[in-house]
Amino acid sequence: QVQLQESGPGLVKPSQTLSLACTVSGGSITMNVYYWSWIRQPPGKGLEWMGAISTDGSTVYSPSLKSRTTISRDTSKNQLTLTLNSVTPEDTAVYFCADLGGPWGQGTQVTEL
């Protein structure tokens, strides 16, 4: 059974860079899942898809976040990484990694001070 677990700092200062990791267990990130996605949910708002990385390493991003977002992977650690530059208080959210057609992580709260 594939499981995803997000990790990262709970607090980030404005203008800093946020980096989150998603550790995948029970299966390889290069297996037949087409895209691994990052999604976030600001308080009181709906889910926002941020971007994704495919099993061949190619990436696709939300146009509204593309200039600040990088998604990468470390196949040796079976991890996905989200980097978000120049954070603002509007980036406060619960951040999820997910196979949109399958399991999601439980999410990690990130608050911009």
WOJO-V915304 format. One record per residue. N is the residue number from 0. RES is the residue in one letter. PHI is phi in whole degrees, 0 to 359 (none if undefined). Layout:
BEGIN
[[N;RES;PHI] [N;RES;PHI]]
END
This chain:
BEGIN
[[0;Q;none] [1;V;283] [2;Q;229] [3;L;237] [4;Q;222] [5;E;275] [6;S;209] [7;G;161] [8;P;289] [9;G;279] [10;L;232] [11;V;223] [12;K;274] [13;P;305] [14;S;78] [15;Q;280] [16;T;257] [17;L;264] [18;S;233] [19;L;237] [20;A;244] [21;C;231] [22;T;266] [23;V;255] [24;S;236] [25;G;83] [26;G;177] [27;S;274] [28;I;287] [29;T;260] [30;M;284] [31;N;285] [32;V;243] [33;Y;293] [34;Y;220] [35;W;257] [36;S;249] [37;W;247] [38;I;225] [39;R;225] [40;Q;224] [41;P;293] [42;P;300] [43;G;75] [44;K;236] [45;G;277] [46;L;288] [47;E;236] [48;W;285] [49;M;260] [50;G;167] [51;A;205] [52;I;233] [53;S;273] [54;T;291] [55;D;262] [56;G;94] [57;S;285] [58;T;235] [59;V;216] [60;Y;231] [61;S;296] [62;P;303] [63;S;287] [64;L;242] [65;K;303] [66;S;290] [67;R;245] [68;T;244] [69;T;226] [70;I;245] [71;S;220] [72;R;213] [73;D;235] [74;T;292] [75;S;290] [76;K;258] [77;N;55] [78;Q;236] [79;L;251] [80;T;229] [81;L;244] [82;T;239] [83;L;234] [84;N;271] [85;S;50] [86;V;292] [87;T;231] [88;P;302] [89;E;290] [90;D;271] [91;T;298] [92;A;187] [93;V;269] [94;Y;253] [95;F;239] [96;C;251] [97;A;198] [98;D;267] [99;L;300] [100;G;262] [101;G;207] [102;P;284] [103;W;243] [104;G;287] [105;Q;282] [106;G;93] [107;T;227] [108;Q;281] [109;V;234] [110;T;240] [111;E;268] [112;L;287]]
END
